[in-house]
């Protein structure tokens, strides 16, 4: 068995991928790396599908790349799936990478696979380490490309580019050459073609040294991560506890927000968000800061959190009988009940004992013109004012669910019921909202 084949086979056994019976998905461009890996997986007789994203940046050449990949898979009886990137995606390395990984995750769901392989090799890792050193990085950045992260696996990470090219020659594999790999306007190509060769004049084994640095950094970062995880558990999303944490812990918490949301970052962007949290930690109503177009940091005197701007779906269901109703990841239940409990539940904000003349409501998000009759007050109040008085942040207001009859809110779930349905004599129903499991 060829050395590279042995490396891949050992990788499959290490992560028990063969025994899982699940199909492996492979990002397939037709270049040396992915062609080598696809052929090895075929040789090892594991179920695999080749996944190709046509970036469509090079017109006819991009179409030829896609056709090459399709023909290779048809000839070798390998399942092939392709999509074309929309024209509105910016033509940058960062945008391309983000689009690829978004597409890859979508494919993993489509094929019900837990294993998405990419063909990054040892040279890619060395180039990444050097690139990050030049840009400025910390211990996590020096760890560079990880062998496994989530559903993504990289079996060739210990294999050099020259070994991969030799395997292709030995097995009569003719790769598809992407002309953009020669264009040094792309920073990674500049590092590969110009900067690394200069470094090798100083140390001929520069790539090995960079990969060794990456391995050491990954090991030490793993140790640091254990400490950080304990600190994150201790701090939670408490603003006060965040302020008391060391600068290093604060930076790391903010850094992980960027990483976990797949947002490009640098020292400046991390410091900007950290300083925003610190400077607005005394805000009673809360402040919001943009991280990306759709992701924000919210902070007030009690807590800080990352929020996403999602197009607010007009969540709405009609309720005309007792039972359980699912809405947006929650289960709303309405059941008959003739007496109050001797002890109220801990989740009383999400449970309500009420007196209803009939069951005929709408469960939905808020709308302009909504009103409520707050307990302990006379008359009605605009829902907007009611929520403001309760100091509910805007992004939470937008996601809250309300039990309504027309424009009257009978229960602002998590906040309070209307006097319209309060128990005067004895309850008729118990209402409850819980997060759907799974």
QUIKADA-V807464 format. One record per backbone hydrogen bond with DSSP energy under -0.5 kcal/mol. NH is the residue of the N-H (numbers start at 0). CO is the residue of the C=O. Records with the same first field share a line. If there is no record, write none. Layout:
NH=CO / CO
This chain:
5=1
6=2
7=3
8=4
9=5
10=6
11=7
12=8
13=9
14=10
15=12
16=11
17=11
19=16
20=16 / 17
23=46
24=114
25=48
26=116
27=25 / 50
28=26
34=30
35=31
36=32
37=33
38=34
39=35
40=36
41=37
42=38
43=39
44=41
45=40
48=23
49=78
50=25
51=49 / 80
53=51 / 82
54=52
60=57
62=58
63=59
64=60
65=61
66=62
67=63
68=64
69=65
70=66
71=67
72=68
73=69
74=70
75=71
76=73
77=72
78=47
80=49
82=51
84=53
88=85
91=89
95=91
96=92
97=93
98=94
99=95
100=96
101=97
102=98
103=99
104=100
105=101
106=102
107=103
108=104
109=105
110=106
111=108
112=107
114=22
115=113 / 150
116=24 / 114
117=152
121=155 / 158
124=120
125=121
126=122
127=123
128=124
129=125
130=126
131=127
132=128
133=129
134=130
135=131
141=137
142=138 / 139
143=140
148=151
151=148
152=115
153=146
156=153
158=155
163=159
164=160
165=161
166=162
167=163
168=164
169=165
170=166
171=168
172=167
173=171
174=172
175=29
176=174
177=175
178=176
180=177
181=178
182=179
183=181
185=182
186=184
188=185
189=185
190=186
191=187
192=188
193=189
194=189
195=190
197=193
198=194
199=195
200=196 / 197
201=197 / 198
202=198
205=202
208=204
209=205
210=206
211=207
212=208
213=209
214=210
215=211
216=212
217=213
218=214
219=215
220=216
221=217
222=218
223=219
224=220
225=221
226=222
227=223
228=224
229=225
230=226
231=227
232=228
233=229
234=230
235=231
237=234
238=301
241=237
242=238
243=239
244=240 / 241
249=245
250=246
251=247
252=248
253=249
254=250
255=251
256=252
257=253
258=254
259=255
260=256
261=258
262=257
269=265
270=266
271=267
272=268
273=269
274=270
275=271
276=272
277=273
278=274
279=275
280=277
282=279
286=298
288=296
290=291 / 294
291=294
295=306
296=288
297=295 / 304
298=286
299=302
300=282
303=236
304=297
306=295
308=293
309=307
312=310
314=312
316=362
318=360
319=317
322=333
324=331
326=329
329=326
330=433
331=324 / 329
332=330 / 431
333=322
334=429
336=427
347=344
349=346
350=347
351=430
353=351 / 428
354=420
355=353
359=357
360=318
361=403
362=316
363=361 / 401
364=314
369=366
370=406
371=380
372=408
373=371
374=416
376=373
380=371
382=369
385=381
386=382
387=383
388=384
389=385
390=387
391=386
392=390
395=392
396=392
397=393
398=394 / 395
399=395
401=363
402=410
403=361 / 401
404=407
407=404
408=370 / 406
409=402 / 407
410=402
411=415
412=400 / 410
413=348
414=411
415=411
417=409
418=372
420=417
421=418
423=421
427=353
428=353
429=334
430=351
431=332
432=349
433=330
435=328
